């Protein structure tokens, strides 16, 4: 029987950051990361971007090498899937062994939603979540190959951009009438759409897929209400769901993710959860959500590790994420609760823009920006102040946004 | 103004008056893009203008006192010593010595 002060279940970015957080306050604690994949913990943002187009692109995924873990005394149990956790006896089981722990941190992440695919076409249908997925997908992105993408969300659009850069023919199927419609107001969605079309992407919006079929040599076929598309490869990007079953089975409170407080603690005081598997409170504590982003894996997980090791730190961030497509940098900060009124601020003849969601009393609740990252920095301060802003000043790019902070 | 520990070549920047409180001066010297900020009445700082995380011009970001935030992914750097303060970036910015000679600002670039 192996014993650790802190056992971290999940070997992704959140697992690594939880370990780093724990180590920062507990130099002598024994820490193990149990990961299902054989790889060292890695960050995912490059997987849908440079890793698909640049042979060296995978290098930026691994933030720490093996020597780091050895030096920090963080034990890596890789390719070792945790099958069960017993909270009463504080033990977990893998196919290899039983591990006892004082504190456990669930950092089990998410998995992609899958489509049911006709027999024979499975080999030509791709998802993007892991390094292995990215390796397989990269081989498909070649000149003149017909690539279909289901879903015009961030992953779908980033892959579309990478596929065009690699010279592939790209068709995107999206049921909604605009891209990224859950997070961007119409005028910003249109900027993204125009850019993809200018790059040669066929963007089929408001398009419902009737069925998937299989053609010659296992080529996937997408049938819409109006047409039929035979493709070389089909990539599905229709979102993720949390890997919260293990937590649920051992009795933790789970509601679309593992429920935690601002310390990252679950309903069991010895058990924490880190990263995007968590349903956690946002900045003001009044709202909560499960949020799939670099920020949560990086910062919430670190904070959670600190607390699991005896520290006292609160995670109180507005949700924030970014996407890079071609030379478009898209960022969204905050959560838009009142479905609000967007005030749009345009720069360079509308080539870049930011949009502010105003809530009650004209306070900024959220901001979205396309190639206007400076506005995100300023909006972060505006959101935390909750003060009324001048709508006219907000929409006038001639008036410096920082003046609203005065 | 930082101490010089390696051999540098001095390049003319221009009059210190050209550098406003809110507008850094950005210049290209060789392969480097460098931004010179005014930190006080006659206190200046020269740091690499390119974020150490991904390629972005930091001078297009938001400055809050002595901290500059990258417009691309919000990495923060201290303008006084180039130290990175997270998130995202983990490598400090290169910094460059400055001096004023006969009313002109000069920057030292490693030879």
Interface residues (C-beta under 8 A of the other chain):
Chain A: X63 X294 X295 X298 X299 X320 X322 X324 X329 X331 X372 X373 X374 X376 X377 X378 X381 X402
Chain B: X54 X56 X60 X61 X62 X64 X69 X70 X71 X72 X73 X74 X87 X88 X90
